[in-house]
């Protein structure tokens, strides 16, 4: 994995280079949680994703929401806003 920051126009962006196998393992099993955690949030792909990769991202986000909802049941102090952040 390699990550870096660059400037595109007037915006500073972060990009990463990673092998697809490691990325998909992280999205499906949270093996490293380095990419899966970043992809819990909205991202703008620089090129179209394959259908399988889109499914992996959706699976990852649904898993994160499930964990947040379970934790909110254990900790009644979590608000909907806390979960969405």
C-alpha atoms as one frame of an Amber mdcrd trajectory, in Angstrom:
protein
   0.000   0.000   0.000   1.149   3.508  -0.763  -0.680   6.703   0.215   0.091
  10.258  -0.687  -1.427  13.730  -0.863  -1.514  15.759  -4.054  -3.153  18.973
  -5.197  -5.725  18.763  -8.010  -6.793  22.225  -9.042  -7.562  23.996  -5.781
  -8.212  20.829  -3.735  -5.830  18.704  -1.734  -6.683  15.020  -2.202  -5.348
  11.807  -0.752  -4.857   8.786  -2.929  -3.728   5.262  -2.200  -2.391   2.426
  -4.273  -3.250  -1.084  -3.128  -3.707  -4.477  -4.721  -7.306  -5.482  -5.428
  -6.999  -8.739  -3.478  -5.911  -6.954  -0.294  -8.525  -4.237  -0.780 -11.385
  -6.685  -1.263 -10.241  -8.766   1.740 -10.311  -5.618   3.846 -13.775  -4.606
   2.602 -15.271  -8.049   3.236 -13.457  -9.099   6.388 -11.931  -5.966   7.906
  -8.572  -7.737   7.840  -6.647  -4.457   8.090  -9.504  -1.933   8.401  -7.254
   0.654   6.799  -9.217   0.866   3.564 -12.516  -0.492   4.824 -12.616   2.257
   7.441 -11.937   4.962   4.866 -14.594   3.528   2.568 -17.288   3.732   5.255
 -17.533   7.342   4.075 -18.461   8.620   0.661 -15.584   8.714  -1.813 -15.258
   9.887  -5.381 -13.698   7.203  -7.601 -11.319   8.420 -10.283 -12.533   5.700
 -12.636 -15.686   3.540 -12.737 -15.758   0.651 -10.272 -16.430  -2.906 -11.334
 -19.787  -4.330 -10.266 -18.078  -6.725  -7.836 -16.152  -3.897  -6.205 -19.328
  -1.821  -5.821 -20.923  -4.814  -4.049 -17.918  -5.071  -1.720 -18.189  -1.366
  -0.832 -21.923  -1.755  -0.168 -21.281  -4.843   1.996 -18.634  -2.918   3.962
 -20.938   0.048   4.622 -23.834  -2.192   5.648 -21.531  -4.078   8.036 -20.347
  -0.794   9.558 -23.935   0.368  10.029 -24.839  -2.972  11.638 -21.964  -2.653
  14.107 -22.965   0.931  14.903 -26.570  -0.102  15.532 -25.500  -2.984  17.780
 -23.218  -0.686  19.748 -26.006   1.881  20.067 -28.200  -0.797  21.677 -25.442
  -1.478  24.220 -24.738   2.196  24.816 -27.990   4.131  24.964 -26.023   7.399
  24.844 -25.279   7.035  21.122 -27.518   9.206  18.972 -28.396   8.718  15.323
 -26.003  11.582  14.596 -23.197   9.760  16.438 -23.823   6.670  14.309 -23.809
   8.581  11.037 -20.570  10.384  11.828
